[in-house]
Amino acid sequence: MTETVQKPSFTMELTKDDFNKRLRVESFRGNVDDVAAFLLTEAKSGNYEKVIVQSAASQWQAFLRQGFELEGVLEGFFNGSDAHVMTFYTTDARRTSSAWQEEQDILKAVQKKYVKPHLNDLPLLYQLRKATEVDAEALAHLYKTVFPVYPTPMDQPEYVRKMMAGGSLFCVTEYEGTIISAASADVNETFHHAELTDCATLPEHRAHGLMKHLLMKLEEELRVKGIYCAFSLARAKSFGMNDAFFQLSYSYGGRLTNNCYIFEDLEDMNIWVKDLSQN
């Protein structure tokens, strides 16, 4: 649930994410010290374990002085200016990642790979297209099948429809008329960026590089809308998803510890960012 919080010294857009036990601030104006104090009070009273603030370049060090830490940078997030992802943890367990070194090894393996100059064509019987509200039931079924746990209720058709009505773009791949892969772009019309998310492919169809084609199609749609900052949060344990973004010339921007519940449990998420105006 996102709400506008207005105080004498600041205004913010605050998301209380009870499922993932975190507070998120996409934007704010005003006194950083007062913002930080308010968030920590809210976190304690609401039993939230993590606080995330997208901070302007001129403000991130002020959050640092309040005990926050820098976990990543989203280049171009605020209408071309960078956002510094500042986080605060209220428990040692949430702050500690048991898979950090394994994820480092995956990241280094991805970054050592040769970047292919061209994608292979889609195999026969596969078709790629933009999704519509008619696809909500099939999309919900796909997400329910692929993810036992997911940070948002994408397994509910009404939620998928709500996302589409709010401006999110979905692209899908069909195999013999059945949706077997999908991805979306969550567009922010205020700051002109988009998060590429909700990436899912049925296991039996993952050997064909379908996700790269979907992401490229979403990039095309974003350029048409004048959105040039594209970013994504990929499961740090997923070689395939991190490789897909690396192969499409996304830049690694940091790792968010125990960021959300996805797949089976709390997982670390890698930041990938791309300037679509350069391609």
C-alpha positions as YAML, in Angstrom:
chain: A
units: angstrom
residues:
- id: 1
  name: MET
  ca: [0.00, 0.00, 0.00]
- id: 2
  name: THR
  ca: [1.46, 3.35, -1.08]
- id: 3
  name: GLU
  ca: [0.51, 6.54, 0.72]
- id: 4
  name: THR
  ca: [1.59, 10.18, 0.71]
- id: 5
  name: VAL
  ca: [3.11, 11.24, 4.01]
- id: 6
  name: GLN
  ca: [3.17, 14.99, 4.63]
- id: 7
  name: LYS
  ca: [4.94, 16.51, 7.62]
- id: 8
  name: PRO
  ca: [6.08, 20.09, 8.28]
- id: 9
  name: SER
  ca: [9.64, 19.33, 7.13]
- id: 10
  name: PHE
  ca: [9.13, 16.68, 4.42]
- id: 11
  name: THR
  ca: [6.80, 14.95, 1.98]
- id: 12
  name: MET
  ca: [7.24, 11.37, 0.79]
- id: 13
  name: GLU
  ca: [5.60, 8.57, -1.14]
- id: 14
  name: LEU
  ca: [5.78, 5.61, 1.25]
- id: 15
  name: THR
  ca: [4.97, 1.98, 0.45]
- id: 16
  name: LYS
  ca: [4.21, -0.28, 3.40]
- id: 17
  name: ASP
  ca: [5.01, -3.74, 2.09]
- id: 18
  name: ASP
  ca: [3.73, -6.07, 4.77]
- id: 19
  name: PHE
  ca: [4.31, -9.25, 2.78]
- id: 20
  name: ASN
  ca: [8.03, -8.53, 2.38]
- id: 21
  name: LYS
  ca: [8.30, -6.84, 5.80]
- id: 22
  name: ARG
  ca: [9.82, -3.67, 4.39]
- id: 23
  name: LEU
  ca: [9.20, 0.05, 3.90]
- id: 24
  name: ARG
  ca: [10.01, 1.61, 0.51]
- id: 25
  name: VAL
  ca: [10.37, 5.28, -0.39]
- id: 26
  name: GLU
  ca: [10.47, 5.94, -4.13]
- id: 27
  name: SER
  ca: [10.70, 9.72, -3.74]
- id: 28
  name: PHE
  ca: [10.65, 12.44, -1.11]
- id: 29
  name: ARG
  ca: [11.31, 16.14, -0.60]
- id: 30
  name: GLY
  ca: [12.58, 17.88, 2.50]
- id: 31
  name: ASN
  ca: [14.77, 17.26, 5.52]
- id: 32
  name: VAL
  ca: [16.73, 14.00, 5.29]
- id: 33
  name: ASP
  ca: [17.29, 13.67, 9.03]
- id: 34
  name: ASP
  ca: [13.57, 13.97, 9.72]
- id: 35
  name: VAL
  ca: [12.77, 11.50, 6.92]
- id: 36
  name: ALA
  ca: [15.22, 8.97, 8.38]
- id: 37
  name: ALA
  ca: [13.90, 9.39, 11.92]
- id: 38
  name: PHE
  ca: [10.29, 8.98, 10.76]
- id: 39
  name: LEU
  ca: [11.12, 5.82, 8.77]
- id: 40
  name: LEU
  ca: [12.96, 4.16, 11.63]
- id: 41
  name: THR
  ca: [10.07, 4.89, 13.98]
- id: 42
  name: GLU
  ca: [7.61, 3.46, 11.46]
- id: 43
  name: ALA
  ca: [9.78, 0.37, 10.96]
- id: 44
  name: LYS
  ca: [9.95, -0.31, 14.69]
- id: 45
  name: SER
  ca: [6.24, 0.22, 15.33]
- id: 46
  name: GLY
  ca: [5.20, -1.85, 12.31]
- id: 47
  name: ASN
  ca: [7.73, -4.66, 12.76]
- id: 48
  name: TYR
  ca: [9.32, -3.98, 9.38]
- id: 49
  name: GLU
  ca: [12.76, -5.52, 8.94]
- id: 50
  name: LYS
  ca: [14.11, -3.41, 6.08]
- id: 51
  name: VAL
  ca: [13.81, 0.20, 4.96]
- id: 52
  name: ILE
  ca: [14.66, 1.19, 1.37]
- id: 53
  name: VAL
  ca: [15.02, 4.77, 0.14]
- id: 54
  name: GLN
  ca: [15.79, 5.90, -3.41]
- id: 55
  name: SER
  ca: [17.95, 8.93, -2.64]
- id: 56
  name: ALA
  ca: [19.19, 11.70, -4.91]
- id: 57
  name: ALA
  ca: [22.95, 12.00, -5.41]
- id: 58
  name: SER
  ca: [23.06, 15.08, -3.18]
- id: 59
  name: GLN
  ca: [21.37, 13.31, -0.25]
- id: 60
  name: TRP
  ca: [22.70, 9.77, 0.08]
- id: 61
  name: GLN
  ca: [25.56, 10.73, 2.41]
- id: 62
  name: ALA
  ca: [23.08, 12.35, 4.79]
- id: 63
  name: PHE
  ca: [21.31, 8.97, 5.01]
- id: 64
  name: LEU
  ca: [24.69, 7.32, 5.54]
- id: 65
  name: ARG
  ca: [25.22, 9.53, 8.59]
- id: 66
  name: GLN
  ca: [21.88, 8.31, 9.96]
- id: 67
  name: GLY
  ca: [22.98, 4.67, 9.87]
- id: 68
  name: PHE
  ca: [21.72, 3.74, 6.42]
- id: 69
  name: GLU
  ca: [24.03, 1.97, 3.97]
- id: 70
  name: LEU
  ca: [24.50, 2.22, 0.24]
- id: 71
  name: GLU
  ca: [23.47, -1.02, -1.51]
- id: 72
  name: GLY
  ca: [23.32, 0.12, -5.12]
- id: 73
  name: VAL
  ca: [22.96, 2.85, -7.71]
- id: 74
  name: LEU
  ca: [20.20, 3.20, -10.30]
- id: 75
  name: GLU
  ca: [21.68, 5.31, -13.07]
- id: 76
  name: GLY
  ca: [19.20, 7.74, -14.65]
- id: 77
  name: PHE
  ca: [16.37, 6.86, -12.25]
- id: 78
  name: PHE
  ca: [15.21, 10.43, -11.59]
- id: 79
  name: ASN
  ca: [14.65, 11.86, -15.08]
- id: 80
  name: GLY
  ca: [18.25, 11.11, -16.00]
- id: 81
  name: SER
  ca: [19.82, 11.65, -12.57]
- id: 82
  name: ASP
  ca: [21.04, 8.74, -10.47]
- id: 83
  name: ALA
  ca: [19.26, 7.25, -7.48]
- id: 84
  name: HIS
  ca: [21.32, 5.86, -4.61]
- id: 85
  name: VAL
  ca: [19.61, 2.90, -2.96]
- id: 86
  name: MET
  ca: [19.96, 3.44, 0.78]
- id: 87
  name: THR
  ca: [18.86, 0.71, 3.18]
- id: 88
  name: PHE
  ca: [18.45, 0.20, 6.90]
- id: 89
  name: TYR
  ca: [17.94, -3.15, 8.66]
- id: 90
  name: THR
  ca: [16.21, -3.61, 11.98]
- id: 91
  name: THR
  ca: [17.37, -7.21, 12.55]
- id: 92
  name: ASP
  ca: [20.69, -9.00, 12.16]
- id: 93
  name: ALA
  ca: [18.97, -11.91, 10.41]
- id: 94
  name: ARG
  ca: [17.57, -9.69, 7.66]
- id: 95
  name: ARG
  ca: [20.95, -8.00, 7.21]
- id: 96
  name: THR
  ca: [22.84, -11.28, 6.85]
- id: 97
  name: SER
  ca: [22.98, -13.20, 3.56]
- id: 98
  name: SER
  ca: [24.00, -16.84, 3.69]
- id: 99
  name: ALA
  ca: [24.45, -17.01, -0.10]
- id: 100
  name: TRP
  ca: [26.58, -13.92, -0.72]
- id: 101
  name: GLN
  ca: [29.75, -15.68, -1.89]
- id: 102
  name: GLU
  ca: [27.80, -18.10, -4.08]
- id: 103
  name: GLU
  ca: [26.09, -15.11, -5.69]
- id: 104
  name: GLN
  ca: [29.43, -13.38, -6.17]
- id: 105
  name: ASP
  ca: [30.69, -16.43, -8.04]
- id: 106
  name: ILE
  ca: [27.59, -16.42, -10.26]
- id: 107
  name: LEU
  ca: [28.00, -12.72, -11.01]
- id: 108
  name: LYS
  ca: [31.68, -13.11, -11.92]
- id: 109
  name: ALA
  ca: [30.90, -16.11, -14.13]
- id: 110
  name: VAL
  ca: [28.24, -14.08, -15.95]
- id: 111
  name: GLN
  ca: [30.54, -11.09, -16.44]
- id: 112
  name: LYS
  ca: [33.30, -13.29, -17.90]
- id: 113
  name: LYS
  ca: [31.07, -14.61, -20.67]
- id: 114
  name: TYR
  ca: [31.42, -13.45, -24.26]
- id: 115
  name: VAL
  ca: [28.64, -11.06, -25.25]
- id: 116
  name: LYS
  ca: [26.97, -12.32, -28.41]
- id: 117
  name: PRO
  ca: [26.44, -9.54, -30.96]
- id: 118
  name: HIS
  ca: [23.07, -10.90, -32.13]
- id: 119
  name: LEU
  ca: [20.28, -12.99, -30.68]
- id: 120
  name: ASN
  ca: [19.23, -16.21, -32.31]
- id: 121
  name: ASP
  ca: [15.84, -16.14, -34.00]
- id: 122
  name: LEU
  ca: [12.85, -17.45, -32.09]
- id: 123
  name: PRO
  ca: [12.42, -21.18, -32.72]
- id: 124
  name: LEU
  ca: [9.53, -22.41, -34.83]
- id: 125
  name: LEU
  ca: [6.15, -22.61, -33.07]
- id: 126
  name: TYR
  ca: [7.07, -19.74, -30.71]
- id: 127
  name: GLN
  ca: [5.37, -16.37, -31.14]
- id: 128
  name: LEU
  ca: [6.05, -13.12, -29.27]
- id: 129
  name: ARG
  ca: [3.46, -10.38, -28.76]
- id: 130
  name: LYS
  ca: [2.20, -7.68, -26.41]
- id: 131
  name: ALA
  ca: [-0.29, -8.89, -23.84]
- id: 132
  name: THR
  ca: [-3.77, -7.48, -23.18]
- id: 133
  name: GLU
  ca: [-6.25, -7.79, -20.33]
- id: 134
  name: VAL
  ca: [-7.65, -10.87, -22.04]
- id: 135
  name: ASP
  ca: [-4.40, -12.63, -21.08]
- id: 136
  name: ALA
  ca: [-4.75, -11.95, -17.34]
- id: 137
  name: GLU
  ca: [-5.96, -15.46, -16.47]
- id: 138
  name: ALA
  ca: [-3.20, -17.15, -18.45]
- id: 139
  name: LEU
  ca: [-0.53, -14.83, -17.02]
- id: 140
  name: ALA
  ca: [-1.69, -15.47, -13.46]
- id: 141
  name: HIS
  ca: [-1.53, -19.21, -14.11]
- id: 142
  name: LEU
  ca: [2.02, -18.87, -15.49]
- id: 143
  name: TYR
  ca: [3.28, -16.97, -12.43]
- id: 144
  name: LYS
  ca: [1.57, -19.38, -10.06]
- id: 145
  name: THR
  ca: [3.24, -22.30, -11.84]
- id: 146
  name: VAL
  ca: [6.75, -20.80, -12.00]
- id: 147
  name: PHE
  ca: [6.95, -19.15, -8.55]
- id: 148
  name: PRO
  ca: [5.86, -20.95, -5.36]
- id: 149
  name: VAL
  ca: [6.46, -17.58, -3.62]
- id: 150
  name: TYR
  ca: [6.40, -14.14, -5.26]
- id: 151
  name: PRO
  ca: [6.70, -10.62, -3.78]
- id: 152
  name: THR
  ca: [3.47, -9.41, -5.42]
- id: 153
  name: PRO
  ca: [0.18, -11.30, -6.03]
- id: 154
  name: MET
  ca: [0.81, -11.93, -9.73]
- id: 155
  name: ASP
  ca: [-0.99, -15.27, -9.39]
- id: 156
  name: GLN
  ca: [-4.27, -13.35, -9.16]
- id: 157
  name: PRO
  ca: [-5.87, -12.31, -12.48]
- id: 158
  name: GLU
  ca: [-7.46, -9.21, -10.96]
- id: 159
  name: TYR
  ca: [-4.04, -8.00, -9.82]
- id: 160
  name: VAL
  ca: [-2.60, -8.52, -13.31]
- id: 161
  name: ARG
  ca: [-5.48, -6.49, -14.75]
- id: 162
  name: LYS
  ca: [-4.85, -3.76, -12.18]
- id: 163
  name: MET
  ca: [-1.19, -3.58, -13.21]
- id: 164
  name: MET
  ca: [-2.14, -3.28, -16.89]
- id: 165
  name: ALA
  ca: [-4.72, -0.60, -16.13]
- id: 166
  name: GLY
  ca: [-2.04, 1.31, -14.22]
- id: 167
  name: GLY
  ca: [0.24, 1.46, -17.25]
- id: 168
  name: SER
  ca: [2.41, -1.64, -16.91]
- id: 169
  name: LEU
  ca: [3.38, -3.22, -20.23]
- id: 170
  name: PHE
  ca: [3.39, -6.99, -20.60]
- id: 171
  name: CYS
  ca: [4.90, -9.06, -23.40]
- id: 172
  name: VAL
  ca: [4.43, -12.80, -23.75]
- id: 173
  name: THR
  ca: [5.73, -15.74, -25.74]
- id: 174
  name: GLU
  ca: [3.27, -18.37, -26.88]
- id: 175
  name: TYR
  ca: [3.97, -21.98, -27.82]
- id: 176
  name: GLU
  ca: [1.23, -23.59, -29.85]
- id: 177
  name: GLY
  ca: [-1.18, -20.94, -28.59]
- id: 178
  name: THR
  ca: [-0.30, -21.23, -24.88]
- id: 179
  name: ILE
  ca: [1.55, -18.51, -22.94]
- id: 180
  name: ILE
  ca: [4.76, -20.10, -21.68]
- id: 181
  name: SER
  ca: [6.90, -17.01, -20.98]
- id: 182
  name: ALA
  ca: [6.26, -13.40, -19.96]
- id: 183
  name: ALA
  ca: [7.85, -10.19, -18.71]
- id: 184
  name: SER
  ca: [6.58, -6.72, -17.85]
- id: 185
  name: ALA
  ca: [7.73, -3.11, -17.67]
- id: 186
  name: ASP
  ca: [6.42, -1.11, -14.71]
- id: 187
  name: VAL
  ca: [6.51, 2.45, -16.07]
- id: 188
  name: ASN
  ca: [6.93, 5.52, -13.87]
- id: 189
  name: GLU
  ca: [5.57, 8.50, -15.81]
- id: 190
  name: THR
  ca: [6.81, 11.05, -13.24]
- id: 191
  name: PHE
  ca: [10.50, 10.16, -13.27]
- id: 192
  name: HIS
  ca: [10.51, 8.48, -16.69]
- id: 193
  name: HIS
  ca: [11.98, 5.13, -15.78]
- id: 194
  name: ALA
  ca: [10.73, 1.57, -16.00]
- id: 195
  name: GLU
  ca: [11.41, -1.56, -14.02]
- id: 196
  name: LEU
  ca: [11.61, -4.71, -16.12]
- id: 197
  name: THR
  ca: [10.08, -7.34, -13.90]
- id: 198
  name: ASP
  ca: [7.74, -10.33, -13.63]
- id: 199
  name: CYS
  ca: [10.09, -12.42, -15.77]
- id: 200
  name: ALA
  ca: [8.88, -16.01, -15.94]
- id: 201
  name: THR
  ca: [9.37, -18.97, -18.29]
- id: 202
  name: LEU
  ca: [8.11, -22.50, -17.83]
- id: 203
  name: PRO
  ca: [11.10, -24.79, -17.10]
- id: 204
  name: GLU
  ca: [10.63, -26.95, -20.20]
- id: 205
  name: HIS
  ca: [11.00, -23.88, -22.46]
- id: 206
  name: ARG
  ca: [14.08, -22.26, -20.89]
- id: 207
  name: ALA
  ca: [16.71, -23.45, -23.37]
- id: 208
  name: HIS
  ca: [15.79, -21.06, -26.18]
- id: 209
  name: GLY
  ca: [16.71, -17.59, -24.84]
- id: 210
  name: LEU
  ca: [13.07, -16.48, -24.88]
- id: 211
  name: MET
  ca: [13.51, -13.95, -22.07]
- id: 212
  name: LYS
  ca: [16.05, -11.91, -24.03]
- id: 213
  name: HIS
  ca: [13.55, -11.52, -26.87]
- id: 214
  name: LEU
  ca: [10.85, -10.43, -24.42]
- id: 215
  name: LEU
  ca: [13.14, -7.88, -22.78]
- id: 216
  name: MET
  ca: [14.17, -6.44, -26.14]
- id: 217
  name: LYS
  ca: [10.50, -6.11, -27.14]
- id: 218
  name: LEU
  ca: [9.78, -4.23, -23.91]
- id: 219
  name: GLU
  ca: [12.76, -1.96, -24.56]
- id: 220
  name: GLU
  ca: [11.30, -1.09, -27.97]
- id: 221
  name: GLU
  ca: [7.97, -0.21, -26.38]
- id: 222
  name: LEU
  ca: [9.68, 1.96, -23.76]
- id: 223
  name: ARG
  ca: [11.63, 3.94, -26.36]
- id: 224
  name: VAL
  ca: [8.37, 4.70, -28.15]
- id: 225
  name: LYS
  ca: [7.04, 6.14, -24.86]
- id: 226
  name: GLY
  ca: [10.20, 8.21, -24.34]
- id: 227
  name: ILE
  ca: [11.37, 6.10, -21.38]
- id: 228
  name: TYR
  ca: [15.15, 5.65, -21.50]
- id: 229
  name: CYS
  ca: [16.05, 4.41, -18.03]
- id: 230
  name: ALA
  ca: [15.35, 0.67, -17.77]
- id: 231
  name: PHE
  ca: [16.33, -1.35, -14.73]
- id: 232
  name: SER
  ca: [15.63, -4.69, -13.16]
- id: 233
  name: LEU
  ca: [16.16, -6.61, -9.95]
- id: 234
  name: ALA
  ca: [17.26, -10.15, -10.78]
- id: 235
  name: ARG
  ca: [17.49, -13.02, -8.32]
- id: 236
  name: ALA
  ca: [21.17, -13.11, -7.42]
- id: 237
  name: LYS
  ca: [21.05, -16.92, -7.41]
- id: 238
  name: SER
  ca: [19.74, -17.10, -10.99]
- id: 239
  name: PHE
  ca: [22.55, -17.49, -13.51]
- id: 240
  name: GLY
  ca: [20.06, -17.36, -16.38]
- id: 241
  name: MET
  ca: [18.41, -14.06, -15.51]
- id: 242
  name: ASN
  ca: [21.66, -12.29, -14.66]
- id: 243
  name: ASP
  ca: [23.18, -13.59, -17.87]
- id: 244
  name: ALA
  ca: [20.18, -12.34, -19.86]
- id: 245
  name: PHE
  ca: [20.65, -8.77, -18.62]
- id: 246
  name: PHE
  ca: [24.41, -8.87, -19.06]
- id: 247
  name: GLN
  ca: [24.04, -10.13, -22.63]
- id: 248
  name: LEU
  ca: [21.65, -7.24, -23.34]
- id: 249
  name: SER
  ca: [24.27, -4.69, -22.18]
- id: 250
  name: TYR
  ca: [22.78, -3.88, -18.78]
- id: 251
  name: SER
  ca: [25.25, -2.66, -16.14]
- id: 252
  name: TYR
  ca: [25.47, -4.22, -12.70]
- id: 253
  name: GLY
  ca: [24.48, -1.68, -10.03]
- id: 254
  name: GLY
  ca: [24.75, -3.51, -6.72]
- id: 255
  name: ARG
  ca: [23.01, -6.17, -4.66]
- id: 256
  name: LEU
  ca: [20.06, -5.79, -2.30]
- id: 257
  name: THR
  ca: [20.35, -8.15, 0.66]
- id: 258
  name: ASN
  ca: [17.31, -10.29, 1.55]
- id: 259
  name: ASN
  ca: [15.24, -7.89, -0.49]
- id: 260
  name: CYS
  ca: [12.00, -9.81, -0.99]
- id: 261
  name: TYR
  ca: [10.27, -13.16, -0.78]
- id: 262
  name: ILE
  ca: [10.56, -14.85, -4.17]
- id: 263
  name: PHE
  ca: [10.67, -18.40, -5.48]
- id: 264
  name: GLU
  ca: [11.03, -20.14, -2.11]
- id: 265
  name: ASP
  ca: [12.27, -17.66, 0.51]
- id: 266
  name: LEU
  ca: [13.88, -14.27, 1.12]
- id: 267
  name: GLU
  ca: [16.47, -13.67, -1.59]
- id: 268
  name: ASP
  ca: [19.17, -11.20, -2.54]
- id: 269
  name: MET
  ca: [18.50, -9.24, -5.75]
- id: 270
  name: ASN
  ca: [21.04, -7.87, -8.22]
- id: 271
  name: ILE
  ca: [20.46, -4.44, -9.78]
- id: 272
  name: TRP
  ca: [20.85, -4.17, -13.58]
- id: 273
  name: VAL
  ca: [20.46, -0.81, -15.36]
- id: 274
  name: LYS
  ca: [20.50, 0.28, -19.02]
- id: 275
  name: ASP
  ca: [20.34, 3.64, -20.81]
- id: 276
  name: LEU
  ca: [17.99, 2.91, -23.70]
- id: 277
  name: SER
  ca: [18.91, 6.15, -25.45]
- id: 278
  name: GLN
  ca: [22.32, 4.66, -26.27]
- id: 279
  name: ASN
  ca: [20.96, 1.84, -28.44]
...
